[in-house]
Amino acid sequence: MSQVKRALNFNAGPAALPLEVLHQARDELVDFGGTGMSVMEMSHRSKSYEAVHNEAAVLVRELLAVPEDYDVLFLQGGASLQFAMVPMNCLPKGKAAGYVLTGSWSEKALQEARRLGDTFVAASTEDGNYRRIPDVGEIVFGQDAAYLHITSNNTIFGTQWSTFPDTGEVPLVADMSSDILSRPVNVRKFALIYAGAQKNLGPAGVTLVIVRKDIVERAPRDLPTMLQYRTHAKNNSLYNTPPTFAIYIMGLVLKWVKNQGGVETVGRRNREKAAMIYRVIDENPDFYLGHAEPESRSLMNVTFRLPTPELEQKFLDGAKREGFVGLNGHRSVGGCRASLYNAVPVESCRALRDYMVEFRRKHA
């Protein structure tokens, strides 16, 4: 078989998957574990699939040190469905939920919650075009709030929470879609974490939810069955047919992270990768114009502009010719963005760094 030339993939999501995972999935595609079937073909009630499903949940618990009083759920609908499920399950009448606005996804989460109950903006950095994460002192909420919602990493604007707020008895809810498993996190600080898989966990189609059991049990019982966390917790995420192949791939990705040395090792490598690109930006501040303020910079999504739109287009066109993929900024803000998720190799980041240095030398 001829050697496939892999793209230098900096897509924001769906994003790069580990090459080892893709190879294993290829090898097992038509015959998983001697069953004579692909995982895509077998019943989700079969013992073969159940083992895949349960192992993935065990690995989530192990890698993220999830306490026993939390449920690990595999759902569908992406983070966008969680924007509604969170207030459905966690926002009772007579209470209000606080949202910290740090970008487009937190805005969308708030919009959905407003349809379902009382909300308030606990803090926002919109007036500075979301260049930073708010200071803890800027976050205002009462101890009677239903919960406080944050977005841990902002793919579009390239900002990330380096530390998380202490909320006391108020449940802290986080959308971690774009940085889950990229660094160690104290799950105990959160009542509920949700994450679409397509950045760091696996392919699109499965959403990870980690939720404290008491939050599950306090939810209203008159919600539609599929929109209750209780339904999925009591049925091991097997109430209906789950996205079996996506969960299988996620399990392979989780094994890959474990084999890399776990989340701490992956986190150190992510800091190394991001430092390469930010160093070029910092050394050439009149040419590469970073969007995020330094103390709020994301390790996952590096956002920047060049002095003119014409130069940006030339940068992107040249990058494409060199084999880079996904360096365009989000359509809502433009510019450039390099997404450095777990599976993006260090070598790809070195190649991008070298391209940026050489492009600046030629065009400054």
Summary of the structure (lengths in Angstrom):
residues: 364
radius of gyration: 21.0
end to end distance: 43.4
largest distance: 64.0
contacts: 1231
relative contact order: 0.16
helix: 40%
strand: 16%
